[in-house]
């Protein structure tokens, strides 16, 4: 089958299992250490999911992660929480 190799590649390229860190209802100043640690871990190759009840945490994490080379995305997680995904950027492909 000429498509056998393609389907196998899709299966092996699954999203990595993420470590979840729940920041809960703590405000930004109290969560800075945990956020900094999560960004460092993500820049080192680990997949991290942060959850928080504060939108100001989202506004801090996303640009802070970006300048450190970490992909960050966010979405609502229920009615009162946010989920922020931190993933290492792929290494540039050499030519």
Secondary structure, DSSP 8 states (H G I E B T S, - for coil): -TTHHHHHHHHHT-----EEEEEET--HHHHHHHHHHHHHHHHTT--EEEEES-HHHHHHHHHHHHHTTEEEEEEE-SSS-EEEEEEE-------
